[in-house]
Amino acid sequence: MATPNARELAGRAAAADEEFVSAVIDGLSRPQKTLPCRFFYDARGSQLFEEITRLPEYYPTRTESNILAANAAEIAAGVPDRGVLVEFGSGSSRKTEILLEQLAHITAYIPIDVSTSALEEARRRLAARFPRLEVRPLLGNFARPMALPTEFALRPKAGFFPGSTIGNQTPVEAQRLLRAFRNLLAPGGRLIIGVDLKKDVRTLELAYNDAAGVTAAFNLNLLARINREIGPAFDLQAFRHEAVYNQRDGRIEMHLVSRKAQEIMLLGRQYRFAAGESIHTENSYKYSVTQFQDLARSSDWQPGRVWTDADDLFSIHLLTCS
């Protein structure tokens, strides 16, 4: 089967429009207004997130990359010959290249992401760097049930889920997601997963409130995307970015806070905001190693090796299933 080209990926992306509209209407209609964080990643959002990963305050990306670089051979050692690497929420696939350097024995790489532009850019780059590797982008929301192309279904599979994206799910959602990954990767599947660790509050809050304001722009781009794709409704100057650590729930929360009392008209519907009222846009749960291993066991995975950095900022876990 031919690799999807940019036009085909763009055509598939058009089908997501209805889902975006539905999620926006539902989220803005709730007592605590909310917007799903998966919609951050349009072309502009993906670009801004790449900028975030290079910020001095944002430790997760460079720390995880350093852990991968220092341990890539060991992490990749158990991936079977002629296996398939499936990445959930692949983005630019930059960290994946560290693993692929050690995975010359696999036959295919399947990146799954909601961003057409990120998938196409990654496909071109990886095809040039690893010409013998079949790169098969899959456009979609990995949190929903999906199937791999039939020719890969019976091959041994390893999953890759970096970036502590698991932290964007509530613990119940994370358990459900890990079980879905198990169903896709079994039998005998492996999952290599990045998990952000609990640490001092100042380090956490600085990571999501950078001095350059890139994270604020990333958060506000969600409203700009609504204006672009659904209809002009939001004055971005009337909202501000806020990220705080919720000690009770062990998570960073990102919000867009209304600077004043205002009314928004969107698709013929009116949404009122009080001054200080927020739209909750993202959670990022932090775990101890033991907490995450317990979550993995409750999701029918067997915890294995754990790799961390010297400062215990971040962890990479190996999970296996029968």
C-alpha positions in Angstrom: 0.0 0.0 0.0 1.3 3.5 -0.9 2.3 5.9 1.8 -0.3 8.7 2.3 0.7 11.9 0.7 0.0 15.5 1.9 -3.2 15.8 0.0 -4.6 12.5 1.3 -3.7 13.5 4.9 -5.4 16.9 4.4 -8.5 15.2 3.1 -8.7 13.0 6.2 -8.2 16.0 8.4 -11.3 17.6 7.0 -13.4 14.9 8.6 -12.3 16.2 12.1 -14.0 19.6 11.6 -17.3 18.3 12.9 -15.7 16.8 16.0 -13.9 20.2 16.7 -17.2 22.1 16.4 -19.0 19.7 18.6 -16.3 19.7 21.3 -16.2 23.5 21.4 -20.0 23.9 21.8 -20.1 21.2 24.5 -17.1 22.6 26.4 -18.3 26.2 26.4 -21.8 25.1 27.6 -20.5 23.5 30.8 -20.5 25.3 34.2 -16.7 25.1 34.2 -16.0 25.9 30.6 -13.4 23.6 29.0 -11.8 22.8 25.7 -10.0 19.5 25.0 -6.2 19.9 24.9 -5.9 17.7 21.8 -7.1 20.6 19.7 -4.0 22.6 20.6 -2.2 21.0 17.8 -3.2 22.6 14.5 -0.3 23.8 12.3 0.3 27.0 14.4 -0.2 25.1 17.7 2.3 22.4 16.7 4.8 25.1 15.7 4.4 26.9 19.1 4.8 23.6 21.0 8.1 23.0 19.2 9.2 26.4 20.4 8.1 25.5 24.0 10.3 22.4 23.9 13.4 24.6 23.4 12.6 27.0 26.3 15.0 27.0 29.3 12.1 26.6 31.7 10.6 23.6 30.0 12.6 20.7 31.3 10.5 17.7 30.1 11.6 17.5 26.4 15.3 17.9 26.9 15.4 15.7 30.0 13.5 12.9 28.3 15.7 13.3 25.2 18.8 13.0 27.3 17.4 9.9 29.0 16.7 8.3 25.7 20.1 9.2 24.3 21.9 7.7 27.3 19.9 4.5 27.3 18.6 4.0 23.7 20.4 0.7 23.1 19.0 -0.8 26.3 15.5 0.6 25.7 15.4 -0.7 22.2 17.0 -4.1 22.9 13.7 -6.0 23.5 11.9 -4.8 20.4 11.5 -7.9 18.2 13.1 -8.4 14.8 10.9 -7.4 11.9 8.6 -5.7 14.5 6.6 -2.5 14.1 7.1 0.7 16.2 3.8 2.5 16.8 4.0 6.0 18.3 1.0 7.6 19.9 0.8 11.4 19.5 4.0 11.5 17.4 4.2 15.2 16.7 7.5 16.0 14.9 8.9 12.5 15.8 12.2 14.1 16.8 12.7 12.0 19.9 11.7 8.9 18.0 14.8 9.3 15.8 17.0 8.5 18.9 15.2 5.2 19.2 15.1 4.5 15.4 18.9 4.7 15.3 18.9 1.6 17.5 16.1 -0.2 15.7 17.6 -1.1 12.3 15.9 -4.5 12.7 12.3 -3.3 12.6 10.3 -3.1 9.4 7.9 -0.2 9.9 7.2 2.9 11.9 3.6 4.1 12.3 3.3 7.6 13.8 -0.2 8.5 15.0 -1.2 12.2 15.4 -4.0 14.7 14.9 -1.7 17.1 13.0 -1.5 16.6 9.3 1.4 19.0 8.9 3.4 17.3 11.6 2.9 13.9 10.2 3.8 14.9 6.7 7.0 16.7 7.8 8.0 13.7 9.9 7.4 11.3 7.1 9.6 13.2 4.7 12.4 13.7 7.2 12.4 10.1 8.4 12.1 8.6 4.9 15.2 10.5 3.9 17.2 9.5 7.1 16.0 5.9 7.2 15.4 4.9 3.6 14.9 1.2 4.4 12.2 1.9 7.0 8.6 1.9 5.9 7.0 5.1 7.5 3.2 4.9 7.5 1.5 8.0 9.1 -1.9 7.4 10.6 -4.0 10.5 11.1 -6.3 10.3 14.1 -6.9 10.7 17.8 -5.1 7.9 19.6 -7.5 8.2 22.5 -10.2 6.7 20.3 -10.4 3.1 19.2 -8.4 2.5 16.0 -6.9 -0.3 14.0 -3.5 -0.6 12.4 -3.2 -1.3 8.6 -4.0 -4.9 8.2 -0.6 -5.9 6.9 0.9 -4.9 10.3 -1.7 -6.5 12.5 0.0 -9.8 13.1 3.6 -8.5 13.4 5.2 -8.0 16.8 4.6 -4.5 18.0 6.2 -2.0 20.4 4.5 1.3 21.4 6.2 4.6 22.0 4.4 7.3 24.0 6.8 10.0 25.0 6.4 13.5 26.3 4.4 12.6 29.4 1.2 12.9 27.3 -0.3 10.3 29.6 -0.4 13.1 32.2 -3.0 15.0 30.1 -5.5 12.3 31.1 -7.2 12.0 34.4 -6.1 8.8 36.2 -9.3 7.1 35.1 -8.8 8.2 31.5 -5.1 7.2 31.7 -6.1 3.7 32.8 -8.6 3.4 29.9 -6.0 4.7 27.5 -3.3 2.3 28.6 -5.8 -0.6 28.2 -6.6 0.6 24.7 -2.8 0.6 23.9 -2.6 -2.9 25.3 -5.4 -4.1 23.1 -3.7 -2.6 20.0 -0.2 -3.9 20.8 -1.0 -7.4 22.2 -0.1 -10.2 22.2 3.4 -9.8 23.6 3.4 -6.1 23.2 5.8 -3.6 24.8 5.2 0.1 25.6 7.9 2.7 26.1 6.3 5.6 27.9 7.5 8.9 29.2 6.2 10.1 32.6 6.8 13.4 34.3 7.8 13.0 37.9 6.5 14.9 41.0 8.9 17.7 42.1 8.9 21.1 43.7 6.1 23.4 42.7 8.3 26.3 41.5 10.0 24.1 38.9 6.6 22.9 37.7 4.9 26.3 37.5 7.9 27.9 35.7 7.8 25.2 33.0 4.2 26.3 32.1 4.7 30.0 32.6 7.8 30.8 30.6 9.2 34.4 30.6 9.0 34.7 26.8 5.3 34.0 26.8 5.4 31.2 24.3 3.2 28.9 26.4 0.7 31.8 26.8 0.6 32.1 23.0 0.2 28.3 22.6 -2.8 28.4 25.0 -4.4 31.4 23.4 -4.0 29.8 19.9 -6.8 27.5 20.9 -9.2 30.6 20.8 -7.5 31.8 17.6 -8.1 28.4 16.0 -11.8 28.7 16.9 -11.8 32.1 15.2 -10.1 30.7 12.1 -12.0 27.5 11.7 -15.5 28.1 13.2 -16.1 31.8 13.1 -14.7 35.0 14.6 -15.9 35.2 18.2 -13.0 35.7 20.7 -11.0 38.8 21.4 -7.7 37.3 22.4 -6.7 40.4 24.3 -9.7 39.8 26.6 -8.2 36.5 27.9 -5.0 35.7 29.7 -3.0 32.5 30.2 -2.8 30.9 33.6 -1.0 27.8 34.7 -1.0 26.7 38.4 -0.2 23.5 40.3 -3.2 21.8 41.9 -1.5 20.2 45.0 -4.5 18.1 45.9 -4.8 16.4 42.5 -1.1 16.4 41.7 -1.5 18.2 38.4 -0.7 21.4 36.6 -3.8 23.1 35.3 -3.9 25.5 32.3 -6.7 28.0 32.0 -7.7 30.9 29.7 -9.0 33.5 32.1 -11.5 36.2 31.1 -10.1 39.7 31.9 -13.6 41.2 32.1 -17.3 40.4 32.0 -18.1 39.7 28.4 -20.4 37.8 26.0 -19.3 35.7 23.1 -21.4 34.9 20.1 -20.5 31.7 18.2 -22.6 29.8 15.7 -25.7 31.7 16.9 -25.1 30.8 20.5 -24.3 33.2 23.3 -21.7 32.4 26.0 -21.3 34.7 29.0 -18.1 35.1 30.9 -17.7 36.8 34.3 -14.5 38.7 35.0 -12.0 36.1 36.2 -14.0 33.1 34.8 -11.9 30.6 33.0 -11.8 28.0 30.3 -9.9 25.0 31.5 -7.7 23.8 28.6 -5.3 21.2 30.0 -4.3 19.1 32.9 -0.8 17.6 33.3 -0.7 15.0 36.1 2.6 14.3 37.8 3.5 10.8 39.2 6.0 9.2 41.4 7.6 6.1 39.9 5.5 3.9 42.3 2.3 5.7 41.5 2.7 5.2 37.8 3.7 1.5 38.2 0.5 1.0 40.2 -1.5 2.7 37.4 0.2 0.4 34.8 -0.7 -2.8 36.8 -4.3 -1.7 37.1 -4.4 -1.3 33.3 -3.2 -4.9 32.7 0.4 -4.0 32.0 3.5 -5.4 33.8 5.9 -2.7 34.9 9.6 -3.3 33.9 12.7 -1.2 33.8 12.6 2.5 34.7 15.1 5.1 33.5 15.4 8.5 35.1 17.8 11.5 35.0 20.2 12.4 37.8 17.8 15.0 39.2 14.7 12.8 39.1 12.8 15.2 37.0 11.5 12.7 34.4 11.1 8.9 33.9 10.8 6.5 31.0 9.0 3.2 31.8 9.1 -0.1 30.0 5.8 -2.0 30.2 5.0 -5.4 28.8 1.9 -7.5 28.3 1.1 -11.1 27.5 
